[in-house]
Amino acid sequence: MLLSLNNITFEFGARKILDEASWHIFPNERIGLIGPNGAGKSTLLKILIGEYTVSAGTVNRIKNLSIGYFHQDLQSLETEENILNVAKGAYAKALELEAQIRQLEIELHESEDEKKLHKLADLHHDFEIAGGYEMDHKAAEILEGLGFTTLDLQRPFKEFSGGWRMRVLLGKMILQHPDILLLDEPTNHLDLESITAFNNSLKNFKGSVLFTTHDHEFAQTVANRVLEITPNGVIDRYMTFDEYLDDEKIQEMRKKMYI
């Protein structure tokens, strides 16, 4: 188990959004988080990343759990960097080591030093372990898979429209290989070609995915489990989104809930 919520309660003022909700995320799951607008879907994602604190219950995470959180506010990012470098930001450790290597090479060019030579060798080894030698290739591969051309990779991020920026940031987040990827309406601003490319990227993603969406086709393609926030609490359904829609008893119950 990667993460579990145990009898959590969360309130906005006098309004109780979640009441003693319990569920969990296991490795390699694809969970569709559904419910009417205002039910608390985005709130739940923010609880998982620690942005909101529950008023009761506990949120338990495995040690060193990494979570990637994709949301529409990321679109406000402004930078002169080209999109290849923005995506390569996923390799933070490798980029830090690369800067150290360059600085040390400058120092060694000015005067040789045996200790610095040994340190340089160690840095190159750490750089390889951190994925430094493959980050350009991997970043280019995923961006081109999301619809960018090879020439686009050198264009500044700020030159692209909102939908294209979201593709870059999606690519960067997938490159970070988090244990859990949280996606809040990920297909907004994406055209059909980009959504198809994104679906293919998720197929190769090794971690778990929890997403909200109004895009039924995306949910049908991705989800192998449905988590529904209802007026009667959080209901965990171990079924695909297709099975959820086809279950007459569930759909009849939903009609009664939302009358």
C-alpha positions in Angstrom: 0.0 0.0 0.0 1.4 3.4 -1.0 -1.0 5.7 0.8 -4.1 5.3 3.0 -6.8 7.7 4.4 -8.2 6.5 7.7 -11.6 8.0 8.8 -10.6 11.5 7.6 -12.9 14.5 8.1 -12.4 17.8 6.3 -14.5 21.0 6.6 -14.6 24.3 4.9 -16.1 26.6 7.5 -19.4 25.0 8.6 -19.6 22.8 5.5 -18.3 19.3 5.9 -16.7 18.2 2.7 -15.5 14.7 3.8 -16.8 12.8 6.8 -14.9 9.9 8.2 -13.7 8.8 4.7 -11.4 5.8 4.4 -9.6 4.4 1.3 -6.2 3.6 0.0 -3.9 3.5 -3.1 -1.9 0.4 -4.1 0.9 0.3 -6.6 0.1 0.5 -10.3 -3.6 1.5 -9.9 -5.6 3.8 -12.2 -8.3 5.4 -10.1 -11.0 7.7 -11.5 -12.2 10.1 -8.8 -15.7 11.1 -9.7 -18.6 13.1 -8.1 -20.6 16.2 -8.8 -19.0 19.7 -9.0 -18.3 20.9 -5.5 -18.3 17.4 -4.0 -14.6 17.8 -2.9 -12.6 16.0 -5.6 -9.9 18.7 -6.0 -10.0 19.2 -2.2 -9.2 15.5 -1.7 -6.2 15.8 -4.1 -4.9 18.7 -2.0 -5.2 16.7 1.1 -3.1 14.0 -0.4 -0.2 16.4 -1.2 -0.5 18.0 2.2 -1.8 21.4 1.1 -4.9 20.9 3.3 -4.9 19.4 6.7 -7.7 17.1 7.9 -9.6 18.0 11.0 -9.9 14.3 12.1 -8.4 11.0 11.0 -5.0 10.2 9.5 -3.2 10.2 6.2 -0.5 7.5 6.1 2.2 7.4 3.4 5.0 4.9 2.8 8.5 6.3 3.6 9.9 8.5 0.8 6.6 8.5 -1.1 6.8 10.8 -4.1 3.6 12.4 -5.5 3.3 14.4 -8.7 0.3 16.9 -8.8 -0.9 18.1 -12.2 -3.4 20.9 -12.2 -4.6 23.8 -14.3 -2.8 26.5 -12.2 0.5 25.2 -13.6 -0.4 26.9 -16.8 0.6 30.3 -15.3 4.3 29.4 -15.3 6.3 31.9 -17.3 9.9 31.2 -18.3 12.4 32.1 -21.1 13.7 28.5 -21.1 13.0 26.4 -24.1 10.6 23.5 -23.7 13.3 20.8 -23.7 14.9 22.4 -20.7 11.6 22.9 -18.9 10.9 19.2 -19.3 14.4 18.3 -18.2 13.6 20.1 -15.0 12.3 16.6 -14.0 16.0 15.6 -13.6 16.7 18.1 -10.8 19.5 16.0 -9.2 21.2 15.4 -12.6 21.1 19.1 -13.4 22.6 20.0 -10.1 25.4 17.5 -10.7 25.9 18.7 -14.2 26.5 22.3 -12.9 29.0 20.9 -10.4 30.8 19.0 -13.1 31.1 22.1 -15.3 32.4 24.2 -12.4 35.0 21.6 -11.5 36.1 21.2 -15.1 36.8 24.9 -15.2 38.9 24.7 -12.1 40.8 21.8 -13.4 41.5 23.6 -16.7 43.2 26.3 -14.7 45.2 24.0 -12.5 45.3 20.2 -12.2 44.5 18.7 -8.7 44.4 15.0 -8.0 41.7 15.3 -5.4 39.5 17.3 -7.8 40.1 14.7 -10.5 38.8 12.0 -8.2 35.9 14.1 -7.2 35.1 14.7 -10.9 35.1 11.0 -11.5 32.6 10.5 -8.6 30.4 13.3 -10.0 30.3 11.7 -13.4 29.3 8.4 -11.8 26.5 10.0 -9.7 25.4 11.9 -12.9 25.0 8.6 -14.7 23.0 7.1 -11.8 20.7 10.2 -11.8 19.9 9.7 -15.5 22.0 12.6 -16.7 23.2 10.9 -19.8 19.7 10.0 -21.0 17.7 13.1 -19.9 17.9 14.9 -23.2 16.8 11.9 -25.1 14.0 11.0 -22.7 12.7 14.5 -22.5 12.7 14.9 -26.3 11.1 11.5 -26.7 8.2 12.3 -24.4 7.7 15.8 -25.8 7.6 14.6 -29.4 5.2 11.9 -28.3 2.9 14.7 -27.1 2.9 16.3 -30.5 6.0 18.7 -30.5 8.4 18.7 -33.5 12.2 18.5 -33.1 12.4 22.2 -33.9 9.8 23.0 -31.3 12.1 21.7 -28.5 14.3 24.8 -28.8 11.5 27.3 -28.7 10.9 29.3 -25.5 8.1 27.9 -23.3 6.4 31.3 -23.1 5.8 31.3 -26.9 3.3 28.4 -26.6 -0.4 28.7 -26.0 -2.0 27.3 -22.8 -2.9 23.9 -24.2 0.7 23.3 -25.5 2.2 24.5 -22.2 0.1 21.9 -20.4 1.6 19.2 -22.7 5.1 20.3 -21.7 4.2 20.2 -18.0 2.5 16.8 -18.3 5.6 15.5 -20.0 7.8 16.9 -17.2 5.7 15.3 -14.5 5.7 11.9 -16.2 9.5 12.1 -16.5 9.8 12.6 -12.7 8.4 9.1 -12.2 6.4 9.8 -9.0 5.0 6.8 -7.1 1.6 8.5 -7.4 0.5 10.9 -10.2 -2.5 13.1 -9.3 -4.2 14.6 -12.3 -6.9 17.3 -11.9 -8.8 17.5 -15.2 -5.7 16.6 -17.2 -7.3 16.6 -20.7 -8.6 20.2 -20.5 -7.1 22.2 -23.3 -5.8 19.1 -25.0 -6.9 18.1 -28.5 -7.7 14.6 -29.5 -4.2 13.8 -30.8 -2.6 15.1 -27.6 -5.1 13.1 -25.4 -4.2 9.9 -27.4 -0.5 10.6 -26.9 -1.0 11.3 -23.2 -3.0 8.0 -22.8 -0.1 6.1 -24.4 2.4 7.8 -21.9 0.2 6.7 -19.0 0.3 3.1 -20.3 4.0 3.1 -19.8 3.9 5.0 -16.5 5.0 2.6 -13.7 3.3 4.4 -10.8 -0.3 4.7 -9.7 -2.6 7.4 -11.1 -5.5 9.2 -9.4 -7.4 11.5 -11.6 -10.5 13.7 -11.9 -12.1 14.3 -15.3 -15.3 15.2 -17.1 -14.0 13.4 -20.1 -15.8 10.0 -20.1 -13.7 8.6 -22.9 -10.5 9.4 -21.0 -12.0 7.7 -17.9 -13.1 4.7 -19.9 -9.6 4.3 -21.4 -7.6 4.8 -18.2 -9.5 3.8 -15.0 -9.4 0.3 -13.6 -11.0 1.5 -10.3 -13.6 4.1 -9.5 -13.7 6.2 -6.4 -17.0 8.2 -6.0 -17.6 11.1 -3.7 -21.4 11.1 -2.9 -23.7 12.9 -0.4 -23.5 9.6 1.6 -19.7 9.5 1.7 -16.9 8.1 -0.4 -17.7 4.9 -2.2 -14.8 2.7 -3.4 -15.8 0.6 -6.5 -13.3 -2.0 -7.8 -14.4 -1.8 -11.4 -13.6 -0.1 -14.6 -15.4 3.1 -15.6 -17.3 1.1 -18.3 -18.5 -1.4 -15.7 -19.5 1.5 -13.4 -21.6 3.1 -16.1 -23.2 -0.2 -17.1 -24.2 -1.2 -13.5 -27.9 -0.4 -13.4 -28.1 -0.7 -9.6 -25.4 1.9 -9.1 -26.9 4.3 -11.7 -30.3 4.0 -10.1 -28.8 4.7 -6.6 -27.0 7.7 -8.0 -30.3 9.1 -9.4 -31.8 8.9 -5.9 -28.7 10.5 -4.3 -28.8 13.6 -6.5 -32.5 14.3 -6.7 
